[in-house]
Amino acid sequence: MATACCPPASALDEAAWQEAERIAGTALAKRPARVVGHLRWFLAALPWLSLLVAGRPFGRLSLARRVEVLRRLERSPVAALRRGVWGLRTLAFLAVYGRPGMREMLGWSPDPGGWSGHVPADLVRPTPSRGTPALRLVP
């Protein structure tokens, strides 16, 4: 599931997966039992839902087909299915992108100047109405 939501998850080694699972477990421990139960239900139902939608259990699908199944479920008229996808995707984002060292792997670093600290100065200009930095598209 995580690799279908977060492309960097496919590059994680065993230690990184254990750290991601620890982060997810810590986050789930702070959630109401009802929310955790819903996520467990969705994880248990996902292979069967995938069988109905794609003709194969989720774990036996290619990455592209997994993404397609999740996209179809997130657009479902059934709210419980949409919430299941959103909840698990959020948990996967937290577990994968929340790991120590992930910022460096992605090449991201915080800057005291905020967004304008990451953008070349010639692309930033003051917005006339508010005087705050805004991006200017340069051809």
The first five atom37 places (N, CA, C, CB, O) and aatype in JSON, in Angstrom:
{
  "aatype": [12, 0, 16, 0, 4, 4, 14, 14, 0, 15, 0, 10, 3, 6, 0, 0, 17, 5, 6, 0, 6, 1, 9, 0, 7, 16, 0, 10, 0, 11, 1, 14, 0, 1, 19, 19, 7, 8, 10, 1, 17, 13, 10, 0, 0, 10, 14, 17, 10, 15, 10, 10, 19, 0, 7, 1, 14, 13, 7, 1, 10, 15, 10, 0, 1, 1, 19, 6, 19, 10, 1, 1, 10, 6, 1, 15, 14, 19, 0, 0, 10, 1, 1, 7, 19, 17, 7, 10, 1, 16, 10, 0, 13, 10, 0, 19, 18, 7, 1, 14, 7, 12, 1, 6, 12, 10, 7, 17, 15, 14, 3, 14, 7, 7, 17, 15, 7, 8, 19, 14, 0, 3, 10, 19, 1, 14, 16, 14, 15, 1, 7, 16, 14, 0, 10, 1, 10, 19, 14],
  "atom_mask": [
    [1, 1, 1, 1, 1],
    [1, 1, 1, 1, 1],
    [1, 1, 1, 1, 1],
    [1, 1, 1, 1, 1],
    [1, 1, 1, 1, 1],
    [1, 1, 1, 1, 1],
    [1, 1, 1, 1, 1],
    [1, 1, 1, 1, 1],
    [1, 1, 1, 1, 1],
    [1, 1, 1, 1, 1],
    [1, 1, 1, 1, 1],
    [1, 1, 1, 1, 1],
    [1, 1, 1, 1, 1],
    [1, 1, 1, 1, 1],
    [1, 1, 1, 1, 1],
    [1, 1, 1, 1, 1],
    [1, 1, 1, 1, 1],
    [1, 1, 1, 1, 1],
    [1, 1, 1, 1, 1],
    [1, 1, 1, 1, 1],
    [1, 1, 1, 1, 1],
    [1, 1, 1, 1, 1],
    [1, 1, 1, 1, 1],
    [1, 1, 1, 1, 1],
    [1, 1, 1, 0, 1],
    [1, 1, 1, 1, 1],
    [1, 1, 1, 1, 1],
    [1, 1, 1, 1, 1],
    [1, 1, 1, 1, 1],
    [1, 1, 1, 1, 1],
    [1, 1, 1, 1, 1],
    [1, 1, 1, 1, 1],
    [1, 1, 1, 1, 1],
    [1, 1, 1, 1, 1],
    [1, 1, 1, 1, 1],
    [1, 1, 1, 1, 1],
    [1, 1, 1, 0, 1],
    [1, 1, 1, 1, 1],
    [1, 1, 1, 1, 1],
    [1, 1, 1, 1, 1],
    [1, 1, 1, 1, 1],
    [1, 1, 1, 1, 1],
    [1, 1, 1, 1, 1],
    [1, 1, 1, 1, 1],
    [1, 1, 1, 1, 1],
    [1, 1, 1, 1, 1],
    [1, 1, 1, 1, 1],
    [1, 1, 1, 1, 1],
    [1, 1, 1, 1, 1],
    [1, 1, 1, 1, 1],
    [1, 1, 1, 1, 1],
    [1, 1, 1, 1, 1],
    [1, 1, 1, 1, 1],
    [1, 1, 1, 1, 1],
    [1, 1, 1, 0, 1],
    [1, 1, 1, 1, 1],
    [1, 1, 1, 1, 1],
    [1, 1, 1, 1, 1],
    [1, 1, 1, 0, 1],
    [1, 1, 1, 1, 1],
    [1, 1, 1, 1, 1],
    [1, 1, 1, 1, 1],
    [1, 1, 1, 1, 1],
    [1, 1, 1, 1, 1],
    [1, 1, 1, 1, 1],
    [1, 1, 1, 1, 1],
    [1, 1, 1, 1, 1],
    [1, 1, 1, 1, 1],
    [1, 1, 1, 1, 1],
    [1, 1, 1, 1, 1],
    [1, 1, 1, 1, 1],
    [1, 1, 1, 1, 1],
    [1, 1, 1, 1, 1],
    [1, 1, 1, 1, 1],
    [1, 1, 1, 1, 1],
    [1, 1, 1, 1, 1],
    [1, 1, 1, 1, 1],
    [1, 1, 1, 1, 1],
    [1, 1, 1, 1, 1],
    [1, 1, 1, 1, 1],
    [1, 1, 1, 1, 1],
    [1, 1, 1, 1, 1],
    [1, 1, 1, 1, 1],
    [1, 1, 1, 0, 1],
    [1, 1, 1, 1, 1],
    [1, 1, 1, 1, 1],
    [1, 1, 1, 0, 1],
    [1, 1, 1, 1, 1],
    [1, 1, 1, 1, 1],
    [1, 1, 1, 1, 1],
    [1, 1, 1, 1, 1],
    [1, 1, 1, 1, 1],
    [1, 1, 1, 1, 1],
    [1, 1, 1, 1, 1],
    [1, 1, 1, 1, 1],
    [1, 1, 1, 1, 1],
    [1, 1, 1, 1, 1],
    [1, 1, 1, 0, 1],
    [1, 1, 1, 1, 1],
    [1, 1, 1, 1, 1],
    [1, 1, 1, 0, 1],
    [1, 1, 1, 1, 1],
    [1, 1, 1, 1, 1],
    [1, 1, 1, 1, 1],
    [1, 1, 1, 1, 1],
    [1, 1, 1, 1, 1],
    [1, 1, 1, 0, 1],
    [1, 1, 1, 1, 1],
    [1, 1, 1, 1, 1],
    [1, 1, 1, 1, 1],
    [1, 1, 1, 1, 1],
    [1, 1, 1, 1, 1],
    [1, 1, 1, 0, 1],
    [1, 1, 1, 0, 1],
    [1, 1, 1, 1, 1],
    [1, 1, 1, 1, 1],
    [1, 1, 1, 0, 1],
    [1, 1, 1, 1, 1],
    [1, 1, 1, 1, 1],
    [1, 1, 1, 1, 1],
    [1, 1, 1, 1, 1],
    [1, 1, 1, 1, 1],
    [1, 1, 1, 1, 1],
    [1, 1, 1, 1, 1],
    [1, 1, 1, 1, 1],
    [1, 1, 1, 1, 1],
    [1, 1, 1, 1, 1],
    [1, 1, 1, 1, 1],
    [1, 1, 1, 1, 1],
    [1, 1, 1, 1, 1],
    [1, 1, 1, 0, 1],
    [1, 1, 1, 1, 1],
    [1, 1, 1, 1, 1],
    [1, 1, 1, 1, 1],
    [1, 1, 1, 1, 1],
    [1, 1, 1, 1, 1],
    [1, 1, 1, 1, 1],
    [1, 1, 1, 1, 1],
    [1, 1, 1, 1, 1]
  ],
  "atom_positions": [
    [[0.84, -1.19, 0.0], [0.0, 0.0, 0.0], [0.88, 1.25, 0.0], [-0.95, 0.0, 1.22], [0.63, 2.18, -0.77]],
    [[1.9, 1.28, 0.85], [2.73, 2.49, 0.96], [3.44, 2.8, -0.34], [3.76, 2.32, 2.08], [3.59, 3.97, -0.7]],
    [[3.89, 1.78, -1.07], [4.6, 2.05, -2.32], [3.68, 2.61, -3.39], [5.25, 0.78, -2.84], [4.14, 3.32, -4.29]],
    [[2.39, 2.32, -3.31], [1.43, 2.88, -4.25], [1.14, 4.35, -3.94], [0.14, 2.08, -4.24], [0.75, 5.11, -4.83]],
    [[1.32, 4.75, -2.69], [1.06, 6.14, -2.28], [2.31, 7.0, -2.3], [0.45, 6.18, -0.89], [2.26, 8.17, -2.68]],
    [[3.42, 6.44, -1.89], [4.67, 7.18, -1.72], [5.78, 6.5, -2.51], [5.06, 7.27, -0.22], [6.33, 5.51, -2.05]],
    [[6.11, 7.01, -3.68], [7.16, 6.38, -4.48], [8.47, 6.11, -3.72], [7.45, 7.23, -5.67], [9.08, 5.07, -3.96]],
    [[8.93, 7.01, -2.81], [10.18, 6.7, -2.11], [10.12, 5.45, -1.23], [10.58, 7.87, -1.27], [11.16, 4.93, -0.84]],
    [[8.93, 4.97, -0.92], [8.8, 3.79, -0.06], [9.43, 2.56, -0.71], [7.32, 3.52, 0.24], [9.89, 1.66, 0.0]],
    [[9.46, 2.52, -2.03], [10.04, 1.35, -2.7], [11.55, 1.24, -2.49], [9.73, 1.4, -4.19], [12.13, 0.17, -2.7]],
    [[12.18, 2.33, -2.08], [13.64, 2.32, -1.87], [14.03, 2.06, -0.42], [14.23, 3.65, -2.32], [15.22, 2.04, -0.1]],
    [[13.06, 1.85, 0.47], [13.37, 1.66, 1.89], [13.97, 0.28, 2.13], [12.11, 1.84, 2.75], [13.51, -0.71, 1.55]],
    [[14.98, 0.22, 2.98], [15.54, -1.07, 3.39], [14.79, -1.56, 4.63], [17.08, -0.95, 3.67], [13.86, -0.91, 5.1]],
    [[15.19, -2.7, 5.15], [14.49, -3.31, 6.29], [14.47, -2.39, 7.51], [15.14, -4.63, 6.66], [13.44, -2.26, 8.16]],
    [[15.59, -1.77, 7.83], [15.65, -0.87, 8.99], [14.74, 0.34, 8.79], [17.1, -0.39, 9.23], [14.08, 0.78, 9.74]],
    [[14.7, 0.86, 7.58], [13.83, 2.01, 7.29], [12.36, 1.62, 7.4], [14.12, 2.57, 5.89], [11.55, 2.4, 7.89]],
    [[12.01, 0.41, 6.94], [10.63, -0.06, 7.08], [10.26, -0.21, 8.56], [10.43, -1.4, 6.34], [9.15, 0.14, 8.96]],
    [[11.18, -0.72, 9.36], [10.9, -0.85, 10.79], [10.66, 0.51, 11.42], [12.05, -1.58, 11.5], [9.78, 0.66, 12.26]],
    [[11.45, 1.51, 11.02], [11.26, 2.87, 11.54], [9.91, 3.43, 11.07], [12.41, 3.79, 11.08], [9.21, 4.08, 11.85]],
    [[9.56, 3.19, 9.82], [8.27, 3.65, 9.29], [7.11, 2.99, 10.05], [8.15, 3.36, 7.78], [6.12, 3.65, 10.36]],
    [[7.24, 1.71, 10.34], [6.2, 1.01, 11.1], [6.1, 1.54, 12.52], [6.47, -0.49, 11.13], [5.0, 1.63, 13.07]],
    [[7.23, 1.89, 13.11], [7.21, 2.47, 14.46], [6.49, 3.82, 14.44], [8.65, 2.62, 15.0], [5.69, 4.11, 15.33]],
    [[6.78, 4.63, 13.45], [6.13, 5.95, 13.33], [4.63, 5.78, 13.15], [6.73, 6.75, 12.14], [3.84, 6.47, 13.79]],
    [[4.23, 4.85, 12.28], [2.81, 4.6, 12.06], [2.14, 4.09, 13.33], [2.61, 3.59, 10.91], [1.04, 4.52, 13.68]],
    [[2.8, 3.18, 14.03], [2.24, 2.65, 15.28], [2.06, 3.72, 16.33], [0.0, 0.0, 0.0], [1.05, 3.73, 17.04]],
    [[3.03, 4.61, 16.45], [2.92, 5.72, 17.4], [1.75, 6.63, 17.05], [4.23, 6.54, 17.44], [1.0, 7.05, 17.93]],
    [[1.6, 6.92, 15.76], [0.49, 7.77, 15.32], [-0.85, 7.1, 15.58], [0.64, 8.12, 13.84], [-1.8, 7.76, 16.02]],
    [[-0.95, 5.81, 15.3], [-2.21, 5.1, 15.52], [-2.57, 5.0, 16.99], [-2.14, 3.7, 14.92], [-3.75, 5.02, 17.35]],
    [[-1.57, 4.9, 17.85], [-1.83, 4.8, 19.29], [-2.51, 6.06, 19.83], [-0.52, 4.55, 20.04], [-3.17, 6.01, 20.86]],
    [[-2.35, 7.17, 19.13], [-2.95, 8.44, 19.56], [-4.34, 8.66, 18.97], [-2.05, 9.6, 19.17], [-4.99, 9.66, 19.29]],
    [[-4.8, 7.77, 18.12], [-6.09, 7.92, 17.46], [-7.18, 7.17, 18.22], [-6.02, 7.41, 16.01], [-6.89, 6.2, 18.93]],
    [[-8.43, 7.62, 18.08], [-9.54, 6.91, 18.72], [-9.67, 5.48, 18.19], [-10.86, 7.68, 18.49], [-9.32, 5.21, 17.04]],
    [[-10.15, 4.6, 19.02], [-10.29, 3.19, 18.65], [-11.16, 3.02, 17.4], [-10.89, 2.38, 19.81], [-10.92, 2.13, 16.59]],
    [[-12.16, 3.88, 17.24], [-13.04, 3.81, 16.08], [-12.26, 4.03, 14.78], [-14.17, 4.84, 16.21], [-12.49, 3.34, 13.79]],
    [[-11.35, 4.99, 14.79], [-10.55, 5.3, 13.6], [-9.6, 4.13, 13.29], [-9.74, 6.61, 13.81], [-9.48, 3.72, 12.13]],
    [[-8.94, 3.61, 14.32], [-8.03, 2.48, 14.13], [-8.81, 1.26, 13.61], [-7.29, 2.13, 15.45], [-8.33, 0.55, 12.73]],
    [[-9.98, 1.04, 14.16], [-10.81, -0.08, 13.7], [-11.21, 0.07, 12.25], [0.0, 0.0, 0.0], [-11.23, -0.91, 11.5]],
    [[-11.54, 1.29, 11.84], [-11.9, 1.51, 10.45], [-10.72, 1.23, 9.52], [-12.4, 2.96, 10.26], [-10.88, 0.62, 8.47]],
    [[-9.52, 1.68, 9.92], [-8.34, 1.42, 9.1], [-8.04, -0.08, 9.02], [-7.12, 2.16, 9.68], [-7.67, -0.59, 7.96]],
    [[-8.22, -0.79, 10.14], [-8.0, -2.25, 10.12], [-9.01, -2.94, 9.2], [-8.11, -2.83, 11.54], [-8.66, -3.84, 8.44]],
    [[-10.27, -2.49, 9.29], [-11.31, -3.05, 8.42], [-10.93, -2.82, 6.96], [-12.69, -2.41, 8.74], [-11.03, -3.73, 6.14]],
    [[-10.51, -1.6, 6.63], [-10.17, -1.3, 5.25], [-8.99, -2.14, 4.76], [-9.85, 0.19, 5.1], [-9.01, -2.65, 3.64]],
    [[-7.96, -2.28, 5.6], [-6.82, -3.12, 5.21], [-7.24, -4.57, 4.98], [-5.73, -3.06, 6.29], [-6.75, -5.22, 4.06]],
    [[-8.14, -5.08, 5.82], [-8.61, -6.46, 5.66], [-9.49, -6.59, 4.41], [-9.4, -6.9, 6.91], [-9.49, -7.64, 3.76]],
    [[-10.24, -5.55, 4.08], [-11.14, -5.59, 2.93], [-10.43, -5.31, 1.62], [-12.26, -4.59, 3.12], [-10.93, -5.68, 0.56]],
    [[-9.27, -4.66, 1.66], [-8.58, -4.23, 0.44], [-8.31, -5.36, -0.56], [-7.28, -3.58, 0.8], [-8.53, -5.16, -1.75]],
    [[-7.86, -6.54, -0.13], [-7.66, -7.61, -1.12], [-8.96, -8.01, -1.84], [-7.06, -8.84, -0.44], [-8.95, -8.3, -3.03]],
    [[-10.07, -8.02, -1.09], [-11.35, -8.39, -1.67], [-11.89, -7.28, -2.56], [-12.36, -8.73, -0.57], [-12.46, -7.54, -3.63]],
    [[-11.72, -6.05, -2.13], [-12.15, -4.92, -2.95], [-11.37, -4.9, -4.26], [-11.97, -3.59, -2.19], [-11.92, -4.64, -5.33]],
    [[-10.08, -5.17, -4.16], [-9.23, -5.21, -5.34], [-9.66, -6.33, -6.28], [-7.77, -5.39, -4.93], [-9.64, -6.18, -7.5]],
    [[-10.05, -7.44, -5.7], [-10.52, -8.57, -6.51], [-11.76, -8.16, -7.31], [-10.84, -9.79, -5.61], [-11.9, -8.52, -8.48]],
    [[-12.65, -7.41, -6.67], [-13.86, -6.94, -7.36], [-13.53, -5.89, -8.43], [-14.86, -6.36, -6.35], [-14.09, -5.9, -9.52]],
    [[-12.62, -4.99, -8.11], [-12.32, -3.87, -9.0], [-11.36, -4.27, -10.11], [-11.72, -2.71, -8.2], [-11.55, -3.87, -11.26]],
    [[-10.33, -5.06, -9.79], [-9.26, -5.35, -10.76], [-9.13, -6.82, -11.1], [-7.96, -4.85, -10.23], [-8.33, -7.18, -11.96]],
    [[-9.9, -7.68, -10.44], [-9.84, -9.09, -10.76], [-8.74, -9.88, -10.08], [0.0, 0.0, 0.0], [-8.59, -11.08, -10.33]],
    [[-7.96, -9.23, -9.24], [-6.87, -9.9, -8.51], [-6.75, -9.28, -7.13], [-5.51, -9.79, -9.29], [-7.12, -8.13, -6.93]],
    [[-6.22, -10.05, -6.16], [-5.98, -9.47, -4.83], [-4.95, -8.34, -4.93], [-5.49, -10.56, -3.83], [-4.07, -8.38, -5.79]],
    [[-5.05, -7.37, -4.07], [-4.21, -6.17, -4.11], [-2.73, -6.51, -4.14], [-4.51, -5.29, -2.91], [-1.98, -5.91, -4.91]],
    [[-2.29, -7.44, -3.32], [-0.88, -7.8, -3.24], [-0.32, -8.45, -4.49], [0.0, 0.0, 0.0], [0.9, -8.53, -4.64]],
    [[-1.17, -8.91, -5.38], [-0.71, -9.58, -6.61], [-0.79, -8.66, -7.82], [-1.53, -10.83, -6.86], [-0.54, -9.1, -8.95]],
    [[-1.14, -7.39, -7.61], [-1.24, -6.44, -8.71], [0.09, -5.73, -8.94], [-2.35, -5.42, -8.44], [0.9, -5.6, -8.02]],
    [[0.31, -5.28, -10.15], [1.48, -4.44, -10.43], [1.28, -3.1, -9.72], [1.68, -4.23, -11.99], [0.17, -2.77, -9.3]],
    [[2.35, -2.34, -9.58], [2.26, -1.04, -8.92], [1.25, -0.14, -9.63], [3.63, -0.37, -8.88], [0.46, 0.54, -8.97]],
    [[1.27, -0.12, -10.94], [0.34, 0.73, -11.7], [-1.11, 0.32, -11.43], [0.64, 0.64, -13.21], [-1.97, 1.19, -11.29]],
    [[-1.38, -0.96, -11.36], [-2.76, -1.42, -11.09], [-3.16, -1.13, -9.65], [-2.88, -2.94, -11.37], [-4.32, -0.83, -9.38]],
    [[-2.21, -1.21, -8.71], [-2.51, -0.85, -7.32], [-2.93, 0.61, -7.23], [-1.31, -1.12, -6.41], [-3.91, 0.94, -6.57]],
    [[-2.17, 1.47, -7.89], [-2.5, 2.9, -7.9], [-3.89, 3.1, -8.5], [-1.44, 3.71, -8.7], [-4.69, 3.87, -7.98]],
    [[-4.18, 2.4, -9.59], [-5.48, 2.52, -10.23], [-6.61, 2.08, -9.3], [-5.51, 1.68, -11.52], [-7.64, 2.75, -9.22]],
    [[-6.43, 0.97, -8.59], [-7.44, 0.49, -7.64], [-7.67, 1.52, -6.54], [-7.02, -0.87, -7.02], [-8.81, 1.83, -6.21]],
    [[-6.6, 2.06, -5.99], [-6.75, 3.06, -4.92], [-7.45, 4.31, -5.45], [-5.38, 3.44, -4.34], [-8.27, 4.9, -4.74]],
    [[-7.14, 4.72, -6.65], [-7.81, 5.9, -7.23], [-9.29, 5.65, -7.42], [-7.17, 6.29, -8.58], [-10.11, 6.53, -7.17]],
    [[-9.64, 4.45, -7.87], [-11.06, 4.14, -8.02], [-11.77, 4.11, -6.67], [-11.24, 2.79, -8.74], [-12.9, 4.59, -6.54]],
    [[-11.11, 3.54, -5.66], [-11.73, 3.48, -4.34], [-11.85, 4.87, -3.71], [-10.92, 2.56, -3.42], [-12.81, 5.14, -2.99]],
    [[-10.89, 5.75, -3.96], [-10.97, 7.1, -3.37], [-12.05, 7.95, -4.03], [-9.62, 7.81, -3.48], [-12.45, 8.98, -3.5]],
    [[-12.54, 7.51, -5.2], [-13.64, 8.21, -5.86], [-14.97, 7.47, -5.68], [-13.33, 8.37, -7.36], [-15.97, 7.83, -6.3]],
    [[-14.98, 6.47, -4.84], [-16.18, 5.66, -4.62], [-17.3, 6.49, -4.02], [-15.86, 4.47, -3.72], [-17.05, 7.42, -3.26]],
    [[-18.54, 6.16, -4.36], [-19.67, 6.83, -3.7], [-19.84, 6.39, -2.24], [-20.97, 6.56, -4.48], [-20.59, 7.0, -1.49]],
    [[-19.13, 5.33, -1.85], [-19.22, 4.81, -0.48], [-18.18, 5.56, 0.38], [-18.97, 3.25, -0.45], [-16.97, 5.41, 0.18]],
    [[-18.67, 6.34, 1.32], [-17.79, 7.17, 2.15], [-16.76, 6.35, 2.91], [-18.61, 7.99, 3.12], [-15.62, 6.79, 3.07]],
    [[-17.13, 5.18, 3.39], [-16.19, 4.36, 4.16], [-14.99, 3.95, 3.32], [-16.9, 3.11, 4.71], [-13.88, 3.84, 3.84]],
    [[-15.2, 3.72, 2.03], [-14.07, 3.37, 1.16], [-13.17, 4.57, 0.92], [-14.58, 2.82, -0.18], [-11.95, 4.45, 0.95]],
    [[-13.78, 5.74, 0.68], [-12.97, 6.95, 0.48], [-12.15, 7.26, 1.73], [-13.88, 8.16, 0.12], [-10.97, 7.58, 1.64]],
    [[-12.79, 7.16, 2.88], [-12.08, 7.43, 4.14], [-10.97, 6.43, 4.38], [-13.05, 7.41, 5.32], [-9.91, 6.78, 4.91]],
    [[-11.2, 5.19, 4.01], [-10.16, 4.16, 4.17], [-8.93, 4.49, 3.35], [0.0, 0.0, 0.0], [-7.8, 4.39, 3.85]],
    [[-9.13, 4.87, 2.09], [-7.99, 5.23, 1.25], [-7.29, 6.46, 1.81], [-8.45, 5.49, -0.2], [-6.07, 6.47, 1.93]],
    [[-8.05, 7.48, 2.14], [-7.46, 8.72, 2.65], [-6.7, 8.47, 3.94], [-8.55, 9.78, 2.89], [-5.6, 8.99, 4.13]],
    [[-7.28, 7.67, 4.84], [-6.63, 7.39, 6.12], [-5.33, 6.63, 5.96], [0.0, 0.0, 0.0], [-4.32, 6.97, 6.57]],
    [[-5.36, 5.59, 5.13], [-4.14, 4.8, 4.93], [-3.09, 5.58, 4.15], [-4.46, 3.51, 4.2], [-1.89, 5.44, 4.41]],
    [[-3.52, 6.39, 3.21], [-2.56, 7.21, 2.47], [-1.89, 8.22, 3.41], [-3.25, 7.95, 1.3], [-0.68, 8.42, 3.34]],
    [[-2.67, 8.84, 4.26], [-2.12, 9.79, 5.23], [-1.13, 9.09, 6.16], [-3.24, 10.44, 6.05], [-0.06, 9.63, 6.44]],
    [[-1.49, 7.92, 6.62], [-0.6, 7.15, 7.5], [0.69, 6.76, 6.76], [-1.32, 5.89, 8.02], [1.78, 6.82, 7.33]],
    [[0.56, 6.37, 5.5], [1.75, 6.02, 4.7], [2.64, 7.24, 4.51], [1.33, 5.45, 3.34], [3.86, 7.13, 4.62]],
    [[2.05, 8.41, 4.2], [2.84, 9.63, 4.06], [3.6, 9.93, 5.34], [1.93, 10.83, 3.69], [4.79, 10.23, 5.31]],
    [[2.9, 9.85, 6.47], [3.53, 10.13, 7.76], [4.68, 9.15, 8.02], [2.5, 10.05, 8.89], [5.77, 9.57, 8.41]],
    [[4.44, 7.87, 7.8], [5.44, 6.85, 8.11], [6.66, 6.94, 7.2], [4.81, 5.48, 7.99], [7.79, 6.77, 7.65]],
    [[6.44, 7.21, 5.92], [7.55, 7.25, 4.97], [8.27, 8.59, 5.02], [7.05, 6.98, 3.56], [9.49, 8.64, 5.17]],
    [[7.52, 9.68, 4.88], [8.14, 11.0, 4.82], [8.53, 11.53, 6.2], [7.22, 11.98, 4.15], [9.3, 12.49, 6.29]],
    [[8.03, 10.94, 7.26], [8.33, 11.4, 8.61], [9.58, 10.78, 9.21], [0.0, 0.0, 0.0], [9.95, 11.1, 10.34]],
    [[10.23, 9.9, 8.48], [11.44, 9.24, 8.98], [12.62, 10.2, 9.02], [11.78, 8.03, 8.11], [12.75, 11.07, 8.16]],
    [[13.48, 10.04, 10.03], [14.72, 10.85, 10.05], [15.54, 10.56, 8.79], [15.56, 10.55, 11.34], [15.62, 9.41, 8.35]],
    [[16.12, 11.57, 8.23], [16.95, 11.41, 7.04], [16.18, 11.55, 5.74], [0.0, 0.0, 0.0], [16.79, 11.63, 4.67]],
    [[14.86, 11.57, 5.81], [14.07, 11.66, 4.58], [14.23, 13.03, 3.92], [12.59, 11.38, 4.87], [14.25, 13.13, 2.69]],
    [[14.35, 14.08, 4.74], [14.54, 15.43, 4.17], [15.78, 15.45, 3.29], [14.66, 16.49, 5.28], [15.75, 15.98, 2.18]],
    [[16.87, 14.88, 3.79], [18.11, 14.87, 3.02], [17.96, 14.02, 1.76], [19.26, 14.35, 3.88], [18.47, 14.39, 0.7]],
    [[17.27, 12.9, 1.88], [17.08, 12.02, 0.72], [16.31, 12.75, -0.39], [16.33, 10.74, 1.14], [16.58, 12.55, -1.57]],
    [[15.35, 13.58, 0.02], [14.55, 14.32, -0.96], [15.21, 15.62, -1.39], [13.19, 14.6, -0.38], [14.76, 16.26, -2.34]],
    [[16.28, 16.02, -0.68], [16.95, 17.28, -1.01], [16.24, 18.49, -0.46], [0.0, 0.0, 0.0], [16.44, 19.6, -0.96]],
    [[15.41, 18.32, 0.57], [14.67, 19.43, 1.15], [15.35, 19.88, 2.43], [13.21, 19.03, 1.44], [15.82, 19.06, 3.21]],
    [[15.41, 21.18, 2.63], [15.93, 21.71, 3.89], [15.11, 22.94, 4.25], [17.45, 22.06, 3.78], [14.83, 23.77, 3.39]],
    [[14.73, 23.08, 5.51], [13.96, 24.25, 5.91], [14.81, 25.5, 5.79], [13.43, 24.09, 7.34], [16.03, 25.45, 5.91]],
    [[14.15, 26.61, 5.55], [14.85, 27.88, 5.42], [14.11, 28.92, 6.24], [14.95, 28.32, 3.93], [12.88, 29.0, 6.17]],
    [[14.82, 29.73, 7.03], [14.14, 30.76, 7.83], [13.34, 31.73, 6.97], [15.15, 31.53, 8.65], [12.4, 32.36, 7.46]],
    [[13.71, 31.86, 5.7], [12.98, 32.75, 4.8], [11.74, 32.14, 4.21], [0.0, 0.0, 0.0], [11.06, 32.76, 3.4]],
    [[11.42, 30.91, 4.62], [10.23, 30.24, 4.08], [10.41, 29.88, 2.63], [0.0, 0.0, 0.0], [11.52, 29.56, 2.19]],
    [[9.33, 29.92, 1.88], [9.35, 29.53, 0.48], [10.35, 30.36, -0.32], [7.96, 29.68, -0.13], [11.07, 29.82, -1.16]],
    [[10.41, 31.66, -0.06], [11.3, 32.51, -0.84], [12.77, 32.14, -0.63], [11.08, 33.98, -0.48], [13.61, 32.49, -1.46]],
    [[13.1, 31.45, 0.45], [14.46, 30.99, 0.67], [14.87, 29.86, -0.25], [0.0, 0.0, 0.0], [16.06, 29.59, -0.4]],
    [[13.88, 29.19, -0.87], [14.16, 28.08, -1.77], [14.06, 28.47, -3.25], [13.2, 26.94, -1.48], [14.39, 27.67, -4.12]],
    [[13.62, 29.67, -3.51], [13.39, 30.11, -4.87], [14.44, 31.15, -5.24], [11.97, 30.68, -5.05], [14.72, 32.05, -4.44]],
    [[15.02, 31.06, -6.43], [15.98, 32.08, -6.83], [15.37, 33.48, -6.76], [16.49, 31.8, -8.25], [14.2, 33.67, -7.1]],
    [[16.15, 34.45, -6.33], [15.66, 35.81, -6.09], [15.02, 36.43, -7.32], [16.8, 36.7, -5.62], [14.09, 37.23, -7.18]],
    [[15.47, 36.09, -8.52], [14.89, 36.7, -9.71], [13.49, 36.17, -10.03], [15.8, 36.46, -10.89], [12.82, 36.71, -10.9]],
    [[13.04, 35.12, -9.33], [11.68, 34.62, -9.51], [10.71, 35.16, -8.47], [11.67, 33.11, -9.47], [9.5, 34.94, -8.57]],
    [[11.21, 35.87, -7.48], [10.36, 36.38, -6.41], [10.24, 37.89, -6.55], [10.93, 36.01, -5.01], [11.23, 38.59, -6.72]],
    [[9.01, 38.37, -6.47], [8.79, 39.82, -6.51], [7.68, 40.15, -5.51], [8.42, 40.31, -7.96], [6.86, 39.28, -5.21]],
    [[7.63, 41.37, -4.99], [6.56, 41.73, -4.06], [5.21, 41.76, -4.78], [6.84, 43.1, -3.41], [5.11, 42.18, -5.93]],
    [[4.17, 41.3, -4.08], [2.81, 41.41, -4.6], [2.34, 42.82, -4.34], [1.85, 40.35, -3.95], [2.39, 43.27, -3.19]],
    [[1.9, 43.55, -5.36], [1.52, 44.95, -5.17], [0.47, 45.19, -4.09], [1.02, 45.51, -6.45], [0.55, 46.18, -3.36]],
    [[-0.5, 44.29, -3.99], [-1.59, 44.55, -3.05], [-1.2, 44.32, -1.6], [-2.76, 43.67, -3.39], [-1.76, 44.97, -0.72]],
    [[-0.27, 43.44, -1.32], [0.02, 43.12, 0.06], [1.49, 43.28, 0.42], [-0.4, 41.72, 0.34], [1.82, 43.3, 1.61]],
    [[2.37, 43.41, -0.54], [3.78, 43.55, -0.24], [4.46, 42.26, 0.19], [0.0, 0.0, 0.0], [5.57, 42.3, 0.71]],
    [[3.8, 41.11, -0.02], [4.38, 39.84, 0.35], [5.01, 39.17, -0.88], [3.33, 38.92, 0.99], [4.58, 39.45, -2.0]],
    [[6.0, 38.32, -0.7], [6.62, 37.67, -1.85], [5.63, 36.83, -2.64], [7.77, 36.81, -1.41], [4.75, 36.19, -2.07]],
    [[5.78, 36.84, -3.95], [4.96, 36.02, -4.83], [5.85, 35.51, -5.96], [3.74, 36.82, -5.4], [6.88, 36.12, -6.26]],
    [[5.45, 34.41, -6.57], [6.24, 33.88, -7.68], [5.86, 34.6, -8.97], [6.03, 32.37, -7.82], [4.69, 34.91, -9.21]],
    [[6.86, 34.85, -9.78], [6.67, 35.43, -11.1], [7.13, 34.38, -12.09], [7.45, 36.8, -11.27], [8.24, 33.86, -11.98]],
    [[6.29, 34.07, -13.06], [6.68, 33.09, -14.06], [7.64, 33.74, -15.05], [5.44, 32.52, -14.79], [7.36, 34.81, -15.59]],
    [[8.75, 33.1, -15.26], [9.76, 33.6, -16.19], [9.78, 32.67, -17.39], [11.17, 33.7, -15.51], [9.94, 31.46, -17.23]],
    [[9.62, 33.24, -18.62], [9.61, 32.37, -19.81], [10.94, 31.75, -20.06], [9.19, 33.13, -21.03], [11.1, 30.99, -21.02]]
  ]
}
